[in-house]
Structure formats: structure tokens, C-alpha cells
Amino acid sequence: MLVRSGIERVLSGEAAHLRSQRLGLIHHPASVTSSLRPSSVELIGQDFDLRALFGPQHGALGEKQDNMVESGDFRDSATGLPSYSLYGEVRKPTSAMLMGLDTLLFDLQDVGVRVYTFIWTMALAMQACAEAGVRFVVLDRPNPIGGRREGPVLRPGYESFVGLYPIPLRHGLTCGELAMWLNREQRIGCELEVVPCSGWERGMRWSETGLPWVMPSPNLPTLDSCATYPGMVLLEGTNLSEGRGTTRPFELFGAPFVDPRALAESLGPLLGPGVTLRQCHFEPTFQKHRGVTCGGGQLHVTDPEAFRPVHTAVAILCAVQRSAPGELKWREPPYEYESEKAPIDILWGHSGLRVGVDAGLAPDEILEGAAAEVEAFEASVAPDLLYS
């Protein structure tokens, strides 16, 4: 094994001081060791004093689709421990949930995108721990799409559960690094510890880590879907299917009103490097356009290093707007606990994408200024980087 995750390091004897602590654990099905054993089970098996479990969006068992609230708290059958939901009415651990704990462990597999809610579960848990005097420990894991950054930084006034703090759409950090930045730059002020991965470098592909891939949520089943997700997640804010209800979510996209050939002609060279569009049809089995044939395409990433997923998604929206005039619609709220702001605006981080597409701007015009925002963020986060 080339890379060891934070949980592996703890189980191998590092961070020995945690053995004397009364622990809670934020986890999900991807919280496993390199041998695919659940972190919770392994901690108990090594006599760590684990007392409570916490589950993020999609449930502690990973069974829920997006925006489906976990069915309350329950007792975990594998460990016998109470399991608390952090997605629904309660998204920040309460003082009652943390009562009796010395340390709250965080062991979620993130995918490196601002709108993926696990990092905001982490931020809210850090806030709760700061208020309760509980230590917060991140058991770090690799970022499966590496350390590159792309897209706009969230602007004030557009905060939501898909973006609580000003980071780029594709942020390029691990959870441990982001936690350090949040604690320092955003002054959360909890007692924070990060157990880093060993052997991981930002340029690594997942296949080079030696770690198994376990889908962190139902619609990111593969590393291919993770590669396209930073941009294609924007389609959640439209009437285009982002491929949910198919076997290739965030790679397939389209709608009943999309002509694949006209789309491909309009998209042309705007698609960007490192990716090829295949014209296709598909029929979602659930969510948008369920049971209806959709025209559209599938993204095939040919060069992950050159591929710019955010640029590609913006180009797709511009092409649909040109090839099917008047058909592209912006989704109405509510969305992810936000009842007023347009979903596309909180996904993008401000109104610029919606306004730009409606005005017929080119992708580069819509993305103008984003590179400078990313550069400023990189300077801000530099003290918190843990990996080369």
C-alpha cells in the first residue's frame, strides 16, 4: 500500500493519546480501512472508547439519494452505538449529542468540490466542538480529483449548505487542510488536530494510492463520475438531467428538448481540452425526466490533467441555450435548505453564471475573474497545505 489514510495511521499506533479519550465518529460507508473494514468496527476492535456515531448527507448507511433526509437517529447494528443524523433539521451536532465526549473524529471521504456537503458538516461540527470544549480530529483522506483548483469563489450573500465559506468550486484540498484553513482563517477556533495521510501527493491518481475506492454517495459511484462532478453538478440548478437515474451520473446529461447533433455542433471547440463528447440518448429511471427519453451527451475524460470540468459545464449550458433557444430553465427553490436564492446561484457562488448564460456570453466571458479569485484563495490557504 503506497498511501495510508488517517484512520490507518491511528489504528497502526499513531496518535496514541486518542486511546484515553471518549470518542465520537462522523462516518459513512466510505469510512473504511485499506482492507475495507469499517472505521467504527476497527476502532472498537482495538479498544478505542467509541461512544457515538454521526452520519452526514445520504445517511450514515449511505442509502439516501440527494435531498432525502435520513430517517432520524438510530442504533447502529454493527457496533450497538447511537447514530445521530447531521442532515435534516439538525445539521450541527447539539450539545446533547456531544455530551460525554472528549473528542469528535471526522472520517469522511470528500471529493474536492465546494457544493459537496460533507465539508460543511465538518465545519458545523467544528463550530459545535468549539462551543462545547470538545476536541475535533480529522482523520484525513486523499482528494480523489487531486489538488487543482477551478471555478468561482463563493461570494458574501450566497452562503448555504452547499457553500458556507468562500472557497472555489473545485477547491483542491483535503478535509484536513480545509479544516486547518477554516479554523485559522475563518476563526472557528476549535481544538483541532489533523492526522494526515502518509505517502500521498496532490498529483497522484487514485489508482496510484493503493487504496480501494468506495463510493461516498449514491451518485458518485466511480472515479470517472468524480472527475466530471465539479462542473456537471451545476446542472442540478437547471432543467437538464445531470444523469441521476442512470448508471453514469454526472457523465450523462441532457433533456427531452435537446437534439444531440445540434448540441454537439453548438458545443464544438468550446468543450475544452482533455474531454470528448459522445452524442447519445438515455432514459432516467428516477428524478428529472423519469421514464422519458432524453437527448444529450456523455463526457469521456481522455486527459484528467488537462480536463477543466467547470469550464466544460459552463460551455454545455451555453451550447444548450444556443441550440435549444428558450428551453433551458433555471430550477426554482427550495434547494438544500435554501428557500429564496436560485439554486444555480448558490451552486455557482453568485449570480454570474445565470446572468451570463441568459445574456448569451461565451464561457470564457462568464469565467472572467475566476482565475484571480482562485489565485487569491491559494495565497490564503498556503499556510495550511499538508501535501506536496
N, C-alpha and C positions, 0 to 999 in steps of 0.2 A: 504494500500500500504506500503510495507516494505522499498522500496528504492525510493528515489526521485532523478531524474536526474537534471543536472544543469539548464535546461530550466524551470523545475518545481519550483526550488528554486527562480529563478528570477521572475517568474510570481506570486509567493506567497508573494513577497515583499522584498526579499533579493536582495543585490546589487542594492539598490535604486538609487545610483548615475548614473546608466545607463539610467534612465528616462530623464536626461538632455542632453543626448548625441545624436548626429546624427549617426544612426546605419546602418551598412550593415550586411548581414547574409549569411554565407555559409551553404547551407542546401540541403536536398534531401528528398525523400518520407518517410524515417525513422526518420526524424526530427519532431517528434510528442510528444505530452504530453501523460500522462497515460490514458487519455480518447480518444486518437487517433486524437486529433485536431492538425493541422499543427502549428509548432512553429511560422511561419511567421504570420499566421492569428491571433494567440493568442496574439502575441506582439502588433500588430496593434490594436486589440480589447481592449487592456489595455493601449492604448495611448502612447506606445513607439514610438519614432520618427524613424521608419524604412524607409530607403530611397532606398536601393538597395539589390538585391539578387544575389547570386553566386552559380553555380552548378558544382559539380565535375564530374569524370568519370561516365558514364552511364546516364548523364544528370540530370538537376535539377528535371525533372519529373520522373527519374528512368526508362526510356523506352528503353535505348540503350543497346545493347549487348556489350561485351568486344571489345575494339579497334575500336568501332564505334564512330565517332566524333559527338558531339552534333551539331545540325543544327543552329549554330550561337547564337547570343543574341536575346532575345525576351522580350515581355512584359507579365508578369505573370498575368493570367486571374483572379486568386483568390484575388490578392492584388492590381493589377494595377501597380506594381513596375517593373522597368527594371531588367531583369535577365541576368547575364553575364556568359558565359561558361568558365570554367577553365580546359577544356580538349579539346585538339586540338592544333592549332598553338599557342594559348595563354594558358599557364598553370600557370602563375604567374600574379596576378592582376596588371594591369597597373596603372600608376599614374592617368590617366583619369578616370578609374573605381573607384578609391578611393577618387577622388576629392569631397570635400564637406562632407566627413565622419569624425567623431571623433573617432569612434570605429568600428572594424570589429568583429562580433560574429561568432564563429565556432560551429556548432551543427550537426555534422555528427556521425552516428553510425558506428564505426570501428569494425573489427573482430579480431584484435590482431596479424596480420601477416604482416611481412615486405613488401611483394610484393603487398599488397592491397593498392591501390594508394591514398586513402583518406588522409593518414598521410603525404604523400608528397605534396599533395595540401595544407595541413595545413602548412608544413614547408616553402613552397614557398610564401604562404600568409603572414606568419610571417616575411619573408625577405622583402616583399613588404611594409608591415606596418612599419618596422624599417626604411626603406628608406623614407617613406612618412610622418613619425611622427604621425601615426595612432595607437591607442591602439588596441591590439589584445586580445580578451576574449574567452577562451574555456569554453563552457557550457558542462561539462563532462558527459559521459555516461559510464555504465559498460562495461568491456571487456567480451563478451559473452562466451569466452572459458577460462576465469579465468586468474590467474597470473603465471602459469607455463611457463617456457622458454625451448626452444629446437632448435637445429639446428645450423648451422654455422653463424658467424657474417660476414657481408659484408666487403670485403677487398678493399683497395685502388685500383683504376683502373677498378673496376666493377660497378661504380655508374651508375644509370639510373633512369628512372621514376618509376621503381619498387624497388628502393633502392637508396636513396640519401645520407644516413649517416650510420655509422657502428653499426647496431643493429642485434640481432639474427633473424632467420627466424620466429620463434614464440617468440614474444618479451615480452608478459606478462604484458603490461602496458595499461593504459587508454590513451586516447588522451591528457588529461590534464597533466598526468605525463610525457608523451613523449615530450610535448611542453616545459615543465619546463627543461627537460634534454637538449633538443635542444637549448633552449635559453641560458642556462648556460654553458654546456659542449662544445657545438658547436659554441658558441658565436654569435648567431643570433642577440641578443641584442635588441629585440623589447620591447615595454612597454607591458608586459604580465600580464594577470590576469586569474586565473582559478576559476571557480565556481564548486566546487566538487560535486559529488553525495553525498547524505546523506544515511546512512544505508547500504552501500554496502561493502562487504568484498570479498577478492580475491577468497576464496574457495566456494563462492556461485554458485549454478547452476542458470540458468536464471529463471527457474520455481520458485525459492525461492525469486526472487526480487519483484514479484507482477507487473512487467512491461509487457506490451504487446510486442510481437516480430513482427517487421515489417521488411521484407527483405530489406537489404541495397543495394542490387544489384540483377539483374535478376537471377543469377545462384547461389545465396546463399539464397534459399527460406526458409530453415528450420535450426534449431539449429543443427540437425544431419549433414547437409552439412557444417556448420561452424566448427564442431568438426573435420572433416576429411580434411578440406581445407588446413591447414598449411603444410601438406605433399603432398596431391594429386594435389595441384596447380603446382607442379613441372612437372606434365605430360604435361602441356602446352608447355614445351620445347622439346617435343618428338612427334613421330607419333602415339602415343597411344591416344585414346579418353579419356578425363577426365570426360566424362559423359555429356558434353554440348549437347543440343538437346535431352535430356531425362528428365524425371521427377525427377531424383535423381542425379543431377550433383555433382561431387567430391566424390560420394559414388560408383557409377558405373564407371568401367574403362575397357578398352580392345581395340581390333583391329581385323580386319578380319583374321589376321595371328595368332592370339592367340588361342590355344587349352585350354579351361578352365581346363580340367583334368590335362594336363601336367603342366600348370601354378600352380595349387594347389599342385601338388606333388613337384615341384621345390621350391615353397614358404615355405611349411611345417612350421617348428618351427621358421623360420626367421621372420614371420609376427609380432611377438612381443605380449605383453600382452594386455588384455582389448579389443580385437577385434577379430571377426570371419569373415572368407572369405566364401561367398556363390558363388559357380560356377554358371555362367549364360551366357545368350546371350541377346543382345539388338541391336536396330537399331536407331541410331541418326536421328533426323529429320532436323538437321542443323549442320553446321560446320564439323569437321573431320568425314570422313566416312559416310557422309549423305546418308541415304537410303540403307546402306549396313549392313548386319548382322555382328556384332562383337562378338567374344568370349572374355570372361574375367571374371570379378567377381564383387560382391558388398561387400563393407565393412559394417559390422554391429558392431557398437561400443557397447560393453557389459559393460565396466567399464571405464567411462571417466577419472577417476583419474589415472588409470594405463596405459591408451592408450597413445602411443607415435606416433603421426601422421607422423612426419618427418622420423623417423626410419622405419615405416611401408611403406611409399612411396619409400624409398631407397631400401628396401627389394623387393618390387614389381618390380622395374626396374632391379634389379639384377636377379630376377627369370625369367622375360621375356627374358632377354639376354641369360640365360642358356637354357630355354625351347623352344625358337624360334631363334636359332643362326642366326645372320646376318639380322634379320628382324627389330630390334629396331633401329630407326634412330633419330638423333637429328635435331630438327627444325632449319631451316635456318633463319637468319634475313631478313627483319626488324621485330622488335617486340617492342612494346611500345616505339616508337620514337628512338630506338637504331638500327642503320643500319649496324654495324660492328661486335659487340660481339655476340657470340652464345646465343640465348635466355636462354638455360639451365644454362649458366654460370652466367648471371645476375640474374636469379631466385635463384640460389643456393648461389650466392655471391662470387664465384670464380670458377675455372675450375675443382676443385677436384672431384665433383660428376661425371662429364662426363668422366674424365680420369680414375677414379676408376672403373666405370661400364665397360668401354671399356677394362680395364685390367683384368676384372674378379674378382675384390676384393669382399670380403664379406661386408655386410652393416656396421658392427662394425669397419672394417678397413677404410671404406670411411668416417665414422663419427669420426674417431680418432682425438682428439684435440678439437672437437666442445664443449665438456663439459667445458673444461678450458676456452674457449673463452666466453661462457655464464657466467661462474663464474666471469671473469674479468668485463664483462658488468654489472653484478649485483652489483659489488662494485662501479662501475662508477655511476649507476643510484640511488643508495641508498638514497642520499640526496633529491631526487625528488619524493619519494613514498608518496602517499597521503592516502593509504588504508592499513588496517592490513591484 
